[in-house]
Amino acid sequence: MSGKRERVVSALLERHGQPFARAAGITLRDQPSPLWRLLVLSLLLSARISSDIAVAAARELSTAGYRTPQAMVASTWQQRVDALGRGNYRRYDERTATQLGEAAERTLTTWRGDLRRLHDHARGNDVGRKTEQLLQGFTGIGPAGAASYCREVQGVWTDLAPYVDDLAADGAERLGLPRTPSRLAALVPAPDLTRLVAGCVRAARDDTVVADVTGG
């Protein structure tokens, strides 16, 4: 790796490499609760709303106790609306409150409350594409939300790695880094890939991140 590229990667990881799950207070592990909470975050990120607001809303839902699909199902629609409002997720709060209830129901009925079963179902050839398709079976999670989930979960579902969607690849290109997943992943140790991809996503969305990291 060239000296300039090494400096860009180092600055990106240090200043903009916090995974979105971590920003939402989720310690991601291959366990039912954090995998569910990541699904909630991905659903929130699917709307046309800033990632900061989606992260804040995910934190509020967790603070309210909706850390499992069982707890989400037990909540009322109004309680979910109120939690979203406390996170300033107001433009889409009513629709999203409904979608969260539906996502919880689907997790319980289709995956028996454990999204590790979704991963098991997707294993094999083209696991990334299969995982995306299964995630899009949840109302409210489209291609962007499914990609968000896969970018973050690849740290624990390592057979998805290296997962670099078009948005992250665009950010990498803006930073002068390779778009190709294998080449981008080769720039960092495996445990840092999720952080690198998160930084690339921020670079794709925010010119100030690019300027900060590249000095441009």
Order of alpha helices (4+ residues) and beta strands (2+ residues): alpha-alpha-alpha-alpha-alpha-alpha-alpha-alpha-alpha-alpha-alpha-alpha-alpha-alpha
